[in-house]
Amino acid sequence: MDKSDYKALRNFFNAQDKLKVYTPKDKHITSKEEIDYVSDFLHLEDLDVEEMRSLRNIVVLYYEELRSELPRNSKKWEDYWQGMMSVTAIIDHVSHGETA
C-alpha cells in the first residue's frame, strides 16, 4: 500500500456511513447538489488524481461487499448499485479536472 492508498482509505473510513445510505434521487443523473454533497464528505478537493483513483477502487469494493449478500432484484441491492454508479461518476468527474 502506498501513500495515496492511505489517504484514500482514511477518506473512505470517514465517509463510510454516508456512503452506505447515499442513493441519488434520479437513477439516470447525479445532480449538482449531489456532486457537491459527495465531493464534500469524501473531501475530494484534498486528493490528487492517484488518491482519487485509489478511493474509487475502495468505493467499488465497498459497494460490492454491501451487495454480495442481497438478492439482485431487491430494492437495497439497486440502491447500492445506484449509489456506487453515482459516487464513482463523481470521483471520475472531479479527477478529470472538473470542479464540484
C-alpha positions in Angstrom: 0.0 0.0 0.0 1.4 3.4 -0.9 0.8 6.9 0.4 -2.1 7.6 -1.9 -3.8 4.4 -0.7 -3.6 5.5 2.9 -5.1 8.9 2.3 -7.9 7.4 0.2 -8.6 4.8 2.8 -8.7 7.5 5.5 -11.2 9.5 3.5 -13.3 6.3 2.9 -13.4 5.4 6.6 -14.5 8.9 7.5 -17.3 8.7 4.8 -18.3 5.1 5.1 -21.6 5.7 7.0 -22.7 8.3 4.4 -21.8 6.1 1.5 -23.9 3.3 2.9 -27.1 5.4 2.9 -26.4 7.5 -0.2 -28.5 7.0 -3.3 -29.0 9.6 -6.0 -32.6 10.9 -6.3 -32.6 10.1 -10.0 -31.0 6.9 -11.2 -30.2 8.5 -14.6 -28.4 11.6 -13.5 -26.4 12.9 -10.5 -27.4 16.4 -9.7 -25.1 19.3 -9.0 -26.2 19.3 -5.4 -25.4 15.5 -5.1 -22.0 16.1 -6.7 -21.2 18.8 -4.1 -22.5 16.7 -1.2 -20.5 13.6 -2.1 -17.4 15.7 -3.0 -17.6 17.3 0.4 -18.0 14.2 2.5 -15.3 12.4 0.6 -13.0 15.5 0.7 -12.2 15.1 -2.9 -10.7 18.6 -3.0 -7.9 17.3 -0.8 -6.9 14.4 -3.1 -4.8 14.2 -6.2 -5.6 12.0 -9.2 -3.8 9.0 -7.8 -5.5 9.3 -4.5 -8.9 9.6 -6.2 -8.2 6.5 -8.2 -7.4 4.6 -5.0 -10.6 6.0 -3.4 -12.7 5.0 -6.4 -11.3 1.4 -6.2 -12.1 1.2 -2.5 -15.6 2.6 -3.1 -16.3 -0.1 -5.7 -15.1 -2.9 -3.4 -17.2 -1.5 -0.6 -20.4 -1.4 -2.6 -19.7 -4.9 -4.0 -19.4 -6.2 -0.4 -22.7 -4.5 0.6 -24.5 -6.1 -2.4 -22.9 -9.5 -2.1 -25.5 -10.9 0.4 -28.5 -9.4 -1.2 -30.8 -10.8 -3.9 -30.2 -8.9 -7.1 -33.8 -8.0 -7.5 -34.1 -6.3 -4.1 -34.5 -2.6 -3.6 -31.5 -2.4 -1.4 -29.3 -4.0 -4.0 -30.5 -1.5 -6.6 -29.9 1.4 -4.1 -26.3 0.3 -3.5 -25.8 -0.2 -7.3 -27.1 3.4 -8.0 -25.0 4.8 -5.1 -21.9 3.1 -6.5 -22.5 4.3 -10.0 -23.1 7.9 -8.8 -20.2 8.1 -6.4 -17.7 6.7 -9.0 -19.1 9.1 -11.6 -18.5 12.0 -9.2 -14.9 10.8 -8.5 -14.3 10.5 -12.2 -15.8 13.9 -12.8 -13.6 15.6 -10.2 -10.5 13.7 -11.1 -10.7 14.8 -14.7 -10.3 18.4 -13.7 -13.9 19.4 -13.2 -14.9 21.3 -10.1 -17.6 20.2 -7.7 
